[in-house]
Amino acid sequence: MIHAPRHAALAREVMARAVAPMPLPGFGRGAAPESTTIVLATSPRAFSAATGGRTPEWAGGVAMPYERTIVIPAYPVPGVDRRQADATLRHEIVHLVLHERLPGTIPRWFDEGYAEVASGSWNADEAWALRVAFMLGRAPPLDSLELAWPAGEGQARLAYLLSATMVDHLRRRAGERGFQLLLHNWRRLGTLDAAIRETFAMTPGQLEDEWKKAVRSRYGWLQMGANVGAVWGLALLLALVAWIPRRRRNRARVAEMEREYHMLPAPREDGVNVEYPLAEDDD
């Protein structure tokens, strides 16, 4: 543990949470490897220095599995409470455990998705946003996440959500025993792709198509309606859609009234109204 003297009490709390076994789907239970180094950064500048300056400013923690190192902030982070900080620590620990127990290269989507699910970081109530992203064509394919994780906070949140729902789908379609078998086959065969073929008798591409259908079905409009922010956003959109045609009709009506007004004669000074007879038919 690397920390400033003033953070000694925090360091003891973090270490106690790091060594406490936690549930790990498909593995049973696990904790931070014994050789793990945890760095408590004293400031945003120290956090950037400890992570090599490669971390976006919104990141709440970083795991470097090949160095068996975790960096988390010891300073207050706006919008992050104690529960979220604990989930972030578990998330980073899970990364180290995965790289210790699984062979070869771990796909980025599985690495992040499994860490989200195992740490309890992800919120299933937000998964409706992924359905909307599919509808709008803004959800990236899983293999694209291997090239570069999105740097922007909004796109990164979508990528985390995408990854978590895929791992959650794997657990749901196979059950806990089936998911355990998938990880066993991965360790035996060396790659996730081979394990998917062996466990589910399907290609990774077929599994991804199945997952997209499951997202559209499971996280549909009912779940979107349960989100208060989404309800207000949808109501605002519907009000705007209804208001625009009405505004156009009102403007047309006002223009017509103005034309009729300019066609009337000027009022008489004695206040007598003059009525003009309607034009008679030529008959």
N, C-alpha and C positions, 0 to 999 in steps of 0.2 A: 504494500500500500504506500503510495506516494502522496503526501499532503503537507500543508502548512501546519505549524504548531497550533495555531488558533482553531484548526479544524479537527483536532484530535478526537473530540466527542463524536463528531459526524463520521469520522473514519471508522470508529468502532461500530457504529450503527450500520454503516454500509457493509463492512466486513461480515457482520453477523447475518445480514440478509443474503449476502453473496454465497455463504457456505451452507445456508439452510436448503435442504432438498426441496425441489418444487416439481409438480407434475409436468412430464414431458410426453406428449402424445406419441405412441409408438415405441417409446424407450422406457416407460415406467416413471422413474424419478431421476433427478440429476441436479447438480449444483456447479458452481464455477470450478474449473480444473484447479488442482492444487498450485500449479505454477503460474496462475493468473496474477498479473499486476494491474491494480486499479489506481488510476491517477485522478485526484480531486483537483480540478483546475480552479485557481483562485479568481480568475477574471476571464472575460471573453478573449483577451489577448493571450493569456496562458493556455486557454482551451485551443485556440488556433495553432499556437506553437506546438502543443503536445500532439496534435493530429496532423502536423505537417502543412497546415493551411489549406487542406483539401476539403474541409467541411463547411457546408453552408451555415449561415448565421442562425437559421431557425432550428438546427439540429439540437436535440436534447442530450445526446450521448453518442459515442463512437466506439465500435469494437474493431480491433485489428487482430483477427484470429491467428495469423501466422506469427505474430509477435506475442500472442496471448496477453494482450493489453486492452484495457477498457478505460476510456476517458469520459468522465462525467463532470458537470459543473458543480462547484461547491458554493457558488454565488446564486442569489435569487434570479430566477428566469421568469420574465413576465408571462402570465397566463399558465404557469406550470405549478400545480399544487403538490402536496406530499404524495397523494395516490398516484399521480402521473409520473412523478420522479421515481417511485418504486417500480412502476411498470417499465419505465425506460431502463432501469438497471437490470431487471429480469430480461428484457428484450436483448440487451447487449450480452448478457451471460449466455443466453440461448445460442447466439451466433458462435461463441467459442465452443459450446458443447457440440453443436452440429458438425463443426469442422474437425472436432476430435473423434467423432463417432462414425462419420460417413467418409467413404473414400473418394478420391478424385475431385473434380471441380463440381461445386454445388451451384446449380443455376441460381441467378440472383433473385428471380421471382420466388423460388422455393425458400431460399435463405431468409429473405425478408418476410415472406408470407408465414412461414412456420414460426418465426420469432414473434410476429404479431399475434398469432393465435395462441401460442404457448404462454406468452407473457400476459395475455389478457389486455393487450394494448388496443386492439381493434374493436370498433363498435359496429355490430351487425346492423344497427338501426340506420347507419349511414350508407349501407350497401345499395340503397335505391339510386344513389348518385351514379353508380356504375352502370345501371340500366339506362339512365339518361345519357351517359357518355357513349354507350353502344348505339343508342338511337341517333345521336348527333355525329357518330363516326369519330369520336375523340378518344376512345379507349385504345391504347397501343397494344399490339400483339405481344404475347409473353416473351417471345424470343428477342424482341427489340430491347427489352430491359437488360439483356446480357451485355449489350454494347455500351450503354451509358444510362445510369440512373438519373431521372430528371433533377435538375438543380433547383428549379423554381419550386416554392413551397406548395402551390396549388397542384401542379402536375405530379409532384412527389407524393402528395396525399392520395391522389388517384392511383398511382402506382402501388403504394402500400395496400390500398383497398383492393385493387385488382389481385395482388399476390395473395392476400389473406383469404379472399373468397375462393380462390383456386385451391389452396390448401384445405380450407374448410369443406370444399366439394369432394376432395379426395377422401377425407375422413367420413363424410356422410355416405358416399357411394359404397365404400368398403366396410364401414364400421371400424371400431377400434382394433379388432383382431386383423381385419384386412389391411388396415393402415400399418399395423405392426409388421405384417407380412411384406408389404411394399418396401419398408425400410430394411427388412432382413434381406430381401432380394437385391436391394441396392448395394448393401455391403458385400453380398456374395458375388454379384455380377460386375460391380464396379461403377455403373452409371445409372442415373435416374431413368433415362430413356429405355435402357434394357430392362430395368425393373418394372416399368409401366407395361411393356410388352409381355413380360413374364406373368405379372400379377393380374392384369386386366384383359390380356389378349387383344390389345388395341395399340395403335400408334399414338405418340404424343399429340400429333395433329388432331386425331379423332377425339382424344380426350379433351383437348382445348375447345373443339366445336361443341362437345357435350356440355362442358362447363358454361359456355356462353348461353346455351339454351336454358340451363338451370338458373343462371343469374336472372334472365328475363322472366322466368316462371316464379322463382322464389322471392326475388326482390322486385315485386311489381308495384302497381299503382296503389294498392292498399297500404303497403309499407311506406310508400312515398307520402300518402295522405296522413299517416301517423306522425310524420315529422312536421312540427308546428311551423318551422321556417319555410318548409316547402309549401305548406298550405297557404300561408300568406303570400308567398311568391307567385303561386298559381292564381290566387285570387286577384292579385295585382295585375297579372298578365291578362286574365279574362276581363277585368274592368277596363284595361287599356284597349283591348280588342273591341269591346262594346262602345267605348267612348269615341274612338276615332271616326267611325261612320256617323255617329250622332253629331259630332262636331261639324263634320262636313255638311250634313243636312241643315244644321242650324245656320251655318255660314251662307248656304244657298238661300235659305228663307230670308235672312236679313238682307241679302243683296236684292232679292225680289221686292221686299218691302221698300227699300230705298228707291228702286226704280219706280214703283207705284207712287211714292211720295213726290218725286220730282215731276211726275206727269200731272199732278193736281194743280188747279189755279191757286193763286195767292188768296188768302182769306180777306173778306171785305172788312173795311174799318168799322161799319155799323153793326157788325157781329151777326148779320143775317146769313144763314146758310143758303147756298144756292145749290139746288138740285138740278142735275142735267139729265134730261130724258134719255132713255136708251135708244139707240138707233132702231128705226122701224124697218121691218122687212120690206123688200121691194114689192112683195105681193100686195 
